[in-house]
Amino acid sequence: MVGFEVVLTINDSHPVTSRKLKIPYGITFKQMHNIIQIVFGFEHEHEYQFKFKDFEFTIEEIDRLDPELIDSRREPIDKYFESFTQCTYYYGDWTIIMDIDVIEYDEVFAQIDTVHGRYNPIEECGNVEEFNKIVDIKRNSLDYDIVKYGFYVDKIRFINRKIVQKKFMLMFRVPFKEVNNRIVKVEIDPNYSLDRFF
């Protein structure tokens, strides 16, 4: 079965903050937006857009008919992700570059694969420049303006892969359990039935 490997990189982040995911075939751009929100710890506070180079239309959540916009809630990612190797996701002042590969993937849920840049961005800090500064302070124990950065330095957190994967499983309504500190799909025997107990 076909799926996609997607590397999401926060544009201009230093150190590079990226997440590699496996994505199932057949999801909408709205679902892709939700996946990005989960993996970076965003909180759905801004409008978003997907744009492909040399493609004149913008894909976003719309509440009106517009010939130059495509509604993310109804549009599947498949033909776009098969045709383009890169997409740009705009979310408020954040820009995320998506590198896309078509792969064999048999699952029906998203899966987190690789993490670079262990800190998740803080949406309230505003933009990538401020995020870079906060990460630098945290990583290198730098002196900083406590009034300007204190809240953010205290709030910044590492990405928790297990929590991200749990949220993916819940999003795709896939039963799961924790085995050896990993989240795995629960296989349900299709021949099993409760009918014999009634």
PASEBA-1860 file (N, C-alpha, C; in nm, 3 decimals):
! residues 198
1> MVGFEVVL> 0.084/-0.118/0.000/0.000/0.000/0.000/0.089/0.125/0.000 ~ 0.041/0.230/-0.059/0.120/0.353/-0.071/0.092/0.446/0.047 ~ 0.195/0.515/0.087/0.184/0.621/0.187/0.290/0.725/0.156 ~ 0.319/0.810/0.254/0.414/0.918/0.231/0.509/0.931/0.350 ~ 0.635/0.960/0.318/0.731/0.999/0.420/0.746/1.150/0.407 ~ 0.723/1.219/0.516/0.724/1.366/0.514/0.821/1.416/0.620 ~ 0.914/1.501/0.579/1.004/1.566/0.674/0.956/1.710/0.689 ~ 0.918/1.746/0.811/0.868/1.880/0.842/0.980/1.958/0.910
9> TINDSHPV> 1.022/2.068/0.850/1.131/2.147/0.905/1.085/2.291/0.926 ~ 1.103/2.342/1.048/1.070/2.482/1.074/1.173/2.568/1.003 ~ 1.127/2.648/0.910/1.215/2.731/0.829/1.297/2.826/0.917 ~ 1.427/2.834/0.890/1.521/2.922/0.961/1.541/2.886/1.107 ~ 1.507/2.764/1.148/1.531/2.725/1.287/1.678/2.686/1.306 ~ 1.736/2.731/1.419/1.875/2.701/1.454/1.880/2.664/1.601 ~ 1.917/2.544/1.639/1.950/2.433/1.549/1.825/2.389/1.472 ~ 1.847/2.313/1.365/1.736/2.270/1.280/1.636/2.192/1.364
17> TSRKLKIP> 1.510/2.232/1.352/1.401/2.163/1.421/1.314/2.096/1.316 ~ 1.321/1.963/1.311/1.246/1.890/1.209/1.193/1.759/1.267 ~ 1.091/1.708/1.202/1.028/1.582/1.241/1.002/1.501/1.114 ~ 1.047/1.376/1.113/1.017/1.288/1.000/0.900/1.198/1.038 ~ 0.799/1.194/0.950/0.677/1.117/0.976/0.645/1.025/0.860 ~ 0.568/0.923/0.891/0.505/0.841/0.787/0.357/0.874/0.793 ~ 0.300/0.899/0.677/0.161/0.947/0.668/0.082/0.850/0.579 ~ -0.038/0.812/0.620/-0.116/0.722/0.536/-0.177/0.793/0.415
25> YGITFKQM> -0.207/0.716/0.316/-0.275/0.763/0.196/-0.421/0.794/0.232 ~ -0.479/0.893/0.166/-0.623/0.917/0.179/-0.665/1.019/0.282 ~ -0.570/1.088/0.348/-0.611/1.189/0.445/-0.631/1.324/0.375 ~ -0.699/1.414/0.442/-0.721/1.548/0.387/-0.611/1.643/0.434 ~ -0.606/1.761/0.373/-0.511/1.863/0.418/-0.545/1.912/0.559 ~ -0.671/1.909/0.596/-0.710/1.945/0.733/-0.649/1.845/0.831 ~ -0.654/1.716/0.797/-0.592/1.616/0.883/-0.440/1.634/0.886 ~ -0.381/1.670/0.773/-0.237/1.697/0.770/-0.204/1.815/0.862
33> HNIIQIVF> -0.287/1.918/0.858/-0.272/2.032/0.949/-0.275/1.985/1.094 ~ -0.370/1.898/1.128/-0.380/1.847/1.265/-0.257/1.767/1.305 ~ -0.202/1.691/1.212/-0.079/1.614/1.237/0.036/1.710/1.269 ~ 0.049/1.816/1.192/0.156/1.914/1.215/0.138/1.982/1.350 ~ 0.015/2.015/1.384/-0.013/2.076/1.514/0.032/1.984/1.628 ~ 0.001/1.856/1.616/0.037/1.759/1.719/0.189/1.745/1.730 ~ 0.255/1.728/1.618/0.398/1.695/1.622/0.485/1.812/1.669 ~ 0.437/1.936/1.649/0.513/2.050/1.697/0.454/2.111/1.825
41> GFEHEHEY> 0.347/2.054/1.876/0.288/2.104/2.000/0.218/2.237/1.985 ~ 0.174/2.270/1.863/0.097/2.392/1.842/-0.044/2.373/1.896 ~ -0.119/2.484/1.906/-0.249/2.478/1.970/-0.362/2.539/1.886 ~ -0.351/2.531/1.756/-0.457/2.575/1.664/-0.497/2.720/1.685 ~ -0.401/2.807/1.710/-0.433/2.947/1.739/-0.430/3.037/1.616 ~ -0.379/2.988/1.502/-0.365/3.072/1.384/-0.429/3.005/1.263 ~ -0.452/3.084/1.161/-0.496/3.028/1.034/-0.377/2.962/0.966 ~ -0.406/2.873/0.873/-0.298/2.800/0.806/-0.325/2.792/0.656
49> QFKFKDFE> -0.217/2.766/0.583/-0.224/2.749/0.437/-0.120/2.647/0.393 ~ -0.152/2.573/0.288/-0.055/2.488/0.221/-0.034/2.546/0.081 ~ 0.093/2.559/0.042/0.124/2.609/-0.093/0.230/2.520/-0.156 ~ 0.209/2.494/-0.284/0.305/2.418/-0.363/0.367/2.510/-0.467 ~ 0.497/2.495/-0.489/0.566/2.576/-0.589/0.510/2.546/-0.728 ~ 0.494/2.651/-0.806/0.441/2.641/-0.943/0.297/2.588/-0.948 ~ 0.225/2.603/-0.839/0.083/2.567/-0.836/0.010/2.690/-0.785 ~ -0.080/2.743/-0.866/-0.135/2.876/-0.838/-0.236/2.881/-0.723
57> FTIEEIDR> -0.288/2.767/-0.683/-0.394/2.768/-0.582/-0.337/2.749/-0.441 ~ -0.408/2.807/-0.344/-0.374/2.790/-0.203/-0.475/2.695/-0.141 ~ -0.427/2.607/-0.054/-0.515/2.512/0.015/-0.525/2.556/0.161 ~ -0.646/2.590/0.204/-0.668/2.635/0.341/-0.813/2.608/0.379 ~ -0.845/2.629/0.505/-0.982/2.610/0.551/-1.063/2.733/0.511 ~ -1.167/2.712/0.431/-1.244/2.826/0.382/-1.391/2.808/0.417 ~ -1.461/2.921/0.430/-1.604/2.916/0.459/-1.685/2.983/0.350 ~ -1.621/3.002/0.235/-1.690/3.064/0.122/-1.632/3.006/-0.006
65> LDPELIDS> -1.703/3.019/-0.114/-1.650/2.975/-0.243/-1.552/3.079/-0.295 ~ -1.437/3.032/-0.336/-1.335/3.121/-0.390/-1.260/3.043/-0.497 ~ -1.258/3.092/-0.620/-1.196/3.016/-0.729/-1.044/3.000/-0.715 ~ -0.982/3.076/-0.625/-0.837/3.066/-0.610/-0.797/2.990/-0.483 ~ -0.896/2.939/-0.410/-0.868/2.865/-0.287/-0.929/2.726/-0.294 ~ -0.864/2.631/-0.228/-0.913/2.493/-0.218/-0.936/2.465/-0.071 ~ -1.052/2.407/-0.037/-1.087/2.383/0.103/-1.011/2.262/0.157 ~ -0.931/2.286/0.260/-0.847/2.182/0.319/-0.929/2.070/0.385
73> RREPIDKY> -1.052/2.101/0.424/-1.135/2.001/0.493/-1.183/1.891/0.399 ~ -1.186/1.920/0.269/-1.240/1.824/0.173/-1.136/1.771/0.074 ~ -1.022/1.835/0.068/-0.924/1.800/-0.036/-0.822/1.698/0.015 ~ -0.816/1.579/-0.050/-0.716/1.479/-0.011/-0.575/1.523/-0.053 ~ -0.477/1.480/0.024/-0.338/1.517/-0.004/-0.279/1.435/-0.119 ~ -0.340/1.322/-0.153/-0.277/1.219/-0.235/-0.218/1.267/-0.367 ~ -0.300/1.327/-0.453/-0.249/1.365/-0.586/-0.143/1.473/-0.577 ~ -0.150/1.557/-0.474/-0.050/1.663/-0.456/0.082/1.603/-0.407
81> FESFTQCT> 0.073/1.515/-0.307/0.193/1.455/-0.250/0.259/1.358/-0.348 ~ 0.183/1.304/-0.442/0.241/1.220/-0.547/0.307/1.305/-0.655 ~ 0.259/1.428/-0.674/0.307/1.513/-0.784/0.421/1.607/-0.744 ~ 0.424/1.648/-0.617/0.523/1.746/-0.571/0.615/1.682/-0.466 ~ 0.740/1.727/-0.464/0.834/1.678/-0.364/0.847/1.772/-0.246 ~ 0.784/1.890/-0.257/0.792/1.985/-0.147/0.665/2.069/-0.139 ~ 0.630/2.105/-0.017/0.514/2.190/0.010/0.554/2.284/0.123 ~ 0.495/2.403/0.124/0.519/2.496/0.233/0.389/2.514/0.311
89> YYYGDWTI> 0.401/2.499/0.441/0.288/2.513/0.533/0.309/2.642/0.610 ~ 0.213/2.735/0.597/0.219/2.863/0.667/0.120/2.859/0.782 ~ 0.168/2.893/0.900/0.084/2.891/1.019/0.116/3.015/1.101 ~ 0.032/3.117/1.093/0.065/3.244/1.157/0.196/3.295/1.101 ~ 0.293/3.326/1.190/0.425/3.372/1.146/0.525/3.258/1.129 ~ 0.479/3.135/1.143/0.566/3.018/1.130/0.558/2.964/0.987 ~ 0.673/2.924/0.935/0.679/2.860/0.803/0.745/2.724/0.819 ~ 0.678/2.621/0.771/0.731/2.485/0.780/0.744/2.430/0.639
97> IMDIDVIE> 0.865/2.385/0.608/0.893/2.324/0.477/0.868/2.174/0.489 ~ 0.790/2.121/0.396/0.757/1.979/0.396/0.824/1.912/0.276 ~ 0.919/1.823/0.303/0.980/1.742/0.196/0.906/1.610/0.191 ~ 0.863/1.571/0.071/0.768/1.460/0.055/0.828/1.350/-0.032 ~ 0.814/1.225/0.012/0.850/1.107/-0.067/0.734/1.008/-0.063 ~ 0.709/0.942/-0.174/0.609/0.836/-0.179/0.679/0.708/-0.133 ~ 0.618/0.635/-0.039/0.677/0.512/0.014/0.570/0.402/0.022 ~ 0.616/0.281/0.046/0.524/0.172/0.081/0.492/0.187/0.229
105> YDEVFAQI> 0.364/0.199/0.261/0.323/0.217/0.401/0.186/0.154/0.419 ~ 0.179/0.053/0.504/0.057/-0.026/0.518/-0.034/0.016/0.632 ~ 0.007/0.116/0.710/-0.074/0.156/0.825/-0.177/0.262/0.787 ~ -0.278/0.276/0.873/-0.384/0.374/0.848/-0.372/0.494/0.941 ~ -0.258/0.507/1.010/-0.235/0.616/1.103/-0.098/0.678/1.076 ~ -0.080/0.800/1.125/0.050/0.866/1.113/0.145/0.809/1.217 ~ 0.274/0.812/1.183/0.374/0.756/1.272/0.494/0.849/1.277 ~ 0.541/0.881/1.398/0.660/0.964/1.411/0.783/0.875/1.397
113> DTVHGRYN> 0.880/0.920/1.318/0.996/0.838/1.285/1.123/0.896/1.347 ~ 1.160/1.018/1.306/1.286/1.079/1.350/1.261/1.221/1.397 ~ 1.338/1.263/1.498/1.327/1.398/1.553/1.464/1.465/1.549 ~ 1.471/1.587/1.497/1.590/1.671/1.506/1.547/1.801/1.573 ~ 1.623/1.844/1.671/1.582/1.960/1.750/1.481/1.915/1.852 ~ 1.528/1.888/1.971/1.441/1.821/2.069/1.336/1.912/2.130 ~ 1.351/2.043/2.117/1.252/2.135/2.173/1.139/2.161/2.075 ~ 1.017/2.165/2.128/0.903/2.206/2.047/0.891/2.357/2.050
121> PIEECGNV> 0.848/2.419/1.941/0.832/2.565/1.941/0.723/2.608/2.039 ~ 0.735/2.731/2.083/0.634/2.790/2.171/0.554/2.888/2.086 ~ 0.429/2.855/2.065/0.345/2.935/1.976/0.339/3.081/2.018 ~ 0.328/3.105/2.150/0.311/3.242/2.199/0.435/3.329/2.183 ~ 0.551/3.269/2.162/0.673/3.351/2.151/0.674/3.431/2.022 ~ 0.590/3.392/1.926/0.568/3.476/1.810/0.626/3.429/1.680 ~ 0.756/3.398/1.677/0.817/3.362/1.549/0.944/3.281/1.571 ~ 1.003/3.238/1.462/1.119/3.148/1.469/1.241/3.217/1.530
129> EEFNKIVD> 1.258/3.347/1.507/1.375/3.417/1.563/1.370/3.413/1.716 ~ 1.254/3.439/1.773/1.239/3.434/1.918/1.255/3.290/1.969 ~ 1.202/3.195/1.896/1.217/3.054/1.932/1.364/3.015/1.934 ~ 1.441/3.056/1.831/1.584/3.027/1.827/1.655/3.083/1.950 ~ 1.619/3.205/1.988/1.681/3.270/2.103/1.650/3.193/2.233 ~ 1.525/3.150/2.247/1.485/3.076/2.367/1.557/2.941/2.374 ~ 1.566/2.873/2.261/1.639/2.745/2.258/1.785/2.767/2.294 ~ 1.846/2.872/2.241/1.985/2.903/2.270/2.005/2.928/2.419
137> IKRNSLDY> 1.915/3.004/2.480/1.922/3.030/2.624/1.912/2.898/2.702 ~ 1.815/2.816/2.665/1.791/2.690/2.738/1.907/2.592/2.721 ~ 1.956/2.576/2.599/2.063/2.479/2.571/2.196/2.519/2.634 ~ 2.224/2.647/2.634/2.357/2.694/2.674/2.359/2.765/2.809 ~ 2.248/2.759/2.882/2.237/2.824/3.014/2.286/2.968/3.011 ~ 2.240/3.042/2.912/2.283/3.181/2.896/2.209/3.272/2.994 ~ 2.272/3.385/3.027/2.200/3.489/3.099/2.097/3.550/3.005 ~ 1.983/3.589/3.058/1.879/3.643/2.971/1.793/3.742/3.047
145> DIVKYGFY> 1.719/3.820/2.970/1.625/3.917/3.025/1.505/3.839/3.080 ~ 1.498/3.827/3.211/1.394/3.744/3.274/1.254/3.797/3.246 ~ 1.240/3.929/3.232/1.109/3.986/3.204/1.063/3.948/3.063 ~ 1.155/3.955/2.967/1.121/3.926/2.827/1.113/3.776/2.799 ~ 1.205/3.697/2.854/1.215/3.556/2.816/1.183/3.456/2.926 ~ 1.167/3.503/3.050/1.149/3.411/3.162/1.034/3.313/3.144 ~ 0.918/3.363/3.103/0.801/3.277/3.083/0.830/3.169/2.980 ~ 0.892/3.208/2.869/0.917/3.114/2.759/1.024/3.013/2.794
153> VDKIRFIN> 1.129/3.057/2.863/1.236/2.965/2.903/1.180/2.859/2.998 ~ 1.089/2.899/3.087/1.026/2.803/3.178/0.928/2.711/3.106 ~ 0.865/2.762/3.001/0.759/2.686/2.933/0.810/2.590/2.827 ~ 0.925/2.617/2.767/0.972/2.534/2.655/0.993/2.390/2.701 ~ 0.951/2.296/2.618/0.955/2.154/2.654/1.015/2.072/2.541 ~ 1.072/1.956/2.580/1.118/1.858/2.483/0.997/1.796/2.414 ~ 1.015/1.753/2.292/0.911/1.674/2.227/0.904/1.539/2.298 ~ 0.786/1.490/2.320/0.765/1.359/2.381/0.706/1.268/2.274
161> RKIVQKKF> 0.791/1.184/2.216/0.749/1.100/2.104/0.632/1.008/2.140 ~ 0.633/0.957/2.263/0.527/0.866/2.305/0.392/0.938/2.309 ~ 0.390/1.058/2.363/0.265/1.135/2.367/0.219/1.171/2.226 ~ 0.314/1.210/2.140/0.279/1.240/2.000/0.216/1.118/1.935 ~ 0.278/1.002/1.952/0.224/0.881/1.888/0.087/0.845/1.944 ~ 0.066/0.862/2.075/-0.066/0.838/2.134/-0.171/0.929/2.070 ~ -0.136/1.056/2.052/-0.230/1.151/1.990/-0.260/1.113/1.846 ~ -0.159/1.063/1.774/-0.184/1.015/1.637/-0.282/0.898/1.639
169> MLMFRVPF> -0.262/0.804/1.730/-0.349/0.687/1.736/-0.492/0.727/1.770 ~ -0.505/0.821/1.862/-0.639/0.870/1.897/-0.702/0.944/1.779 ~ -0.623/1.026/1.710/-0.673/1.101/1.596/-0.729/1.009/1.488 ~ -0.659/0.897/1.464/-0.700/0.804/1.359/-0.788/0.691/1.412 ~ -0.824/0.699/1.541/-0.913/0.601/1.605/-0.860/0.458/1.590 ~ -0.733/0.442/1.621/-0.668/0.312/1.614/-0.643/0.263/1.757 ~ -0.691/0.144/1.792/-0.664/0.093/1.927/-0.514/0.069/1.946 ~ -0.463/0.104/2.066/-0.320/0.090/2.089/-0.293/0.051/2.233
177> KEVNNRIV> -0.171/0.008/2.256/-0.124/-0.020/2.392/0.023/0.016/2.399 ~ 0.074/0.022/2.521/0.215/0.052/2.541/0.289/-0.078/2.568 ~ 0.393/-0.103/2.487/0.475/-0.222/2.502/0.621/-0.179/2.503 ~ 0.694/-0.213/2.609/0.836/-0.174/2.621/0.857/-0.026/2.594 ~ 0.770/0.055/2.654/0.780/0.202/2.644/0.755/0.254/2.502 ~ 0.690/0.173/2.419/0.654/0.215/2.283/0.504/0.198/2.264 ~ 0.447/0.281/2.178/0.305/0.272/2.147/0.288/0.183/2.024 ~ 0.207/0.079/2.037/0.186/-0.014/1.926/0.037/-0.034/1.903
185> KVEIDPNY> 0.003/-0.063/1.781/-0.136/-0.088/1.743/-0.181/-0.222/1.800 ~ -0.303/-0.226/1.851/-0.361/-0.351/1.899/-0.428/-0.419/1.781 ~ -0.387/-0.541/1.755/-0.449/-0.618/1.647/-0.576/-0.684/1.700 ~ -0.684/-0.666/1.629/-0.812/-0.725/1.670/-0.844/-0.840/1.576 ~ -0.870/-0.955/1.633/-0.901/-1.074/1.555/-1.038/-1.056/1.489 ~ -1.042/-1.052/1.354/-1.170/-1.030/1.287/-1.268/-1.145/1.306 ~ -1.218/-1.263/1.346/-1.305/-1.379/1.366/-1.363/-1.385/1.508 ~ -1.311/-1.298/1.594/-1.358/-1.298/1.733/-1.492/-1.224/1.741
193> SLDRFF> -1.585/-1.278/1.814/-1.715/-1.216/1.830/-1.765/-1.236/1.971 ~ -1.835/-1.135/2.022/-1.897/-1.148/2.154/-2.034/-1.218/2.147 ~ -2.078/-1.247/2.023/-2.211/-1.305/2.006/-2.230/-1.433/2.087 ~ -2.124/-1.512/2.098/-2.139/-1.642/2.167/-2.168/-1.626/2.316 ~ -2.145/-1.505/2.370/-2.170/-1.484/2.513/-2.313/-1.435/2.539 ~ -2.391/-1.415/2.433/-2.525/-1.360/2.449/-2.630/-1.457/2.398
END
